[in-house]
């Protein structure tokens, strides 16, 4: 019967989905009601503010807060059957507490430079309410207030706020574990604090703050074994190297970053953190470019757009070759290396296919970046030899990969040795992009990957549209330009979609 069913569901902790939806709706209504009531009381008090004596204002504000807090306690614990109402009233009391502090500061003319103190006085007293009454909403409010406090403290004092990460690591995150809420928002707060160091006046104390946050997040990962802490630590280390770059006034490279970078890659491979590998690869690429830049000043060499693109193209090829070297046991990493490497190399080749960019950036007038590019070529060549030694059997797929890599190598080397031949370089790069599109389509068909197959079609369509705009934008009337382009894309898109569906259906049938 219904009673027995309810007892069984209660014993096995099986919640009724429909009842849960109703409860969630009630929670939302009560929270919104608490916010509306709080705002209404604040406006009511503010509208009659000047008519009330200062000491009476202060007493009234505190009494309203205490009354809301007591009502929240009463409906949560004393009067059964109204736990949601009680939690909402506790949340309302927390809002009243903050508004009371703000209005009291107005009464006694507290300077605006101390606004960070208001946030701290608001957040800290409501934390016990969240902890002892097990109120997630109050805890989330306190977390947001502490994030705001951190930024206000930085702007008011022009100094790094080390108190915020210490407070989060030692108090807020342990409370979040107990309450089962607020972990993610506090991790985001730490990341915001770390990256905000990149936008302040250059000073070494901000560099230490960023690395302190990174280290704390890494320690939490080692304790909790949750990937989100490791990803946050990796992102925070990126902020650190940017802050170091700014604080060093672009005078020296951050070779110290190799220590955490090595540790990040070690933990990524040990714990098989595939998602985090993308962050680490980006971090390594960013470090490489930030390392090159100070030396360009030493050698008086220009670090322009074409220099960056050619270097990045070689890096993309190297990443793809690293992916090819991965064994079967680490195949889940191999595909990621290949995807990032291919996307990087193809994107750089696409940007290098524009003649205007090649003309405006002659590049390689000096020897420093030329030597850097040659060093990358040698590294890629050694990886290629290692791949040829590792794969003595030349499969069709392996040959297609080699053709793509050889084309990218040849085009990059031609730009490297003959940067002044803009027209020839444009033709070569467009040919390479077309080749990448065709091989991606056949490669996707060979391995039966719809993602690779669709990427090949996408590259082909992008090439056609780009070259159409590049050639005909200034030669035809604009109306006919858009009409012809629209018809071409509609007809061509329908044809490509038809062919794509047939190929995918064929794979499904087989």
Secondary structure by P-SEA (a helix, b strand, c coil): caaaaaaaaaaaccccaaaaaaaaaaaaaaaaaaaaaaaaaaaaaaaacccccaaaaaaaaaaaaaaaaaaaaaaaccccccaaaaaaaaaaaaaaaaaaaaaaaaaacccccaaaaaaaaacccccccccccccaaaaaaaaaaaaaaaaaaaaacccccaaaaaaaaccaaaaaaaaccaaaaaaaaaaaaaaaaacccccaaaaaaaaaaaaaaaaaaaacccaaaaaaaaaaaaaaaaaaaaaaccccccccaaaaaaaaaaaaaaaccccaaaaaaaaaaaaaaaaaaaaaaaacccccaaaaaaaaaaaaaaaaaaaaaccccaaaaaaaaaaaaaaaaaaaaaaaccaaaaaacccccccaaaaaaaaaaaaaaaaaaaaaaacccccaaaaaaaaaaaaaaaaaaaaaacccaaaaaaaaaaaaaaaaaaaaaaaaaaaccaaaaaaaaaaaaaaaaaaaaacccccccaaaaaaaaaaaaaaaaaaaaaaaaaaaaaaaac
